[in-house]
Amino acid sequence: DMNNDWDATVELLRRTGVKSSRKEVVPVFQDIYLGKNWNGLIRKEKLLLDRRLLGKIGKKIAIVTGRPREEARMAMRRIGLPESTLLVAMEDTKEGKPGPEPLLLAKKLAGAKFPLYIGDSASDRLAAARTRSGFVAIGKGKTQAGEFARFRDVNSALEELFL
């Protein structure tokens, strides 16, 4: 039920026997991820979506992330997403995913009556269920309870569902 890199890192460390707190993890994580002058691992972010599909699907798209807005916008610029892409970042709601607030805000911003949420984690599926949104899972395996469909990647999902 995590959708935040910092919390996931704390949990991974705990599972390997390393006691740490979010307060200890965040500065180290950010130093590695952001680097100095945005030259850390963030520069390796890759777009998992074929940009050509964005113009073809004819639907509003909103990104909902557990990352801070500044980092999300930087990653979006690096991968070539339009500045007009709707974004709900961690500062936009009191509670992150798997809580419903971020998806409800994205629904409102997009003016969507019947949103379809595409995600790749259990917290994404749970957030969609809590907002009564359709959920399409990305990843290997069979369709699970609460999933409208499951696809190997986001491009396949968009092509099958919207084109």
Stockholm file with secondary structure:
# STOCKHOLM 1.0

chainA/1-163         DMNNDWDATVELLRRTGVKSSRKEVVPVFQDIYLGKNWNGLIRKEKLLLDRRLLGKIGKKIAIVTGRPREEARMAMRRIGLPESTLLVAMEDTKEGKPGPEPLLLAKKLAGAKFPLYIGDSASDRLAAARTRSGFVAIGKGKTQAGEFARFRDVNSALEELFL
#=GR chainA/1-163 SS CCCCHHHHHHHHHHHTTCCCCHHHHHHHHHHHHHCSTTCSGGGGCCCCSCHHHHHHHCSCCEEECSSCHHHHHHHHHHTTCCTTSEEECGGGSSSCTTSSHHHHHHHHHHTCSSCEEEESSHHHHHHHHHTTCEEEEESSSCCCTTCSEEESSHHHHHHHHHC
#=GC SS_cons         CCCCHHHHHHHHHHHTTCCCCHHHHHHHHHHHHHCSTTCSGGGGCCCCSCHHHHHHHCSCCEEECSSCHHHHHHHHHHTTCCTTSEEECGGGSSSCTTSSHHHHHHHHHHTCSSCEEEESSHHHHHHHHHTTCEEEEESSSCCCTTCSEEESSHHHHHHHHHC
//
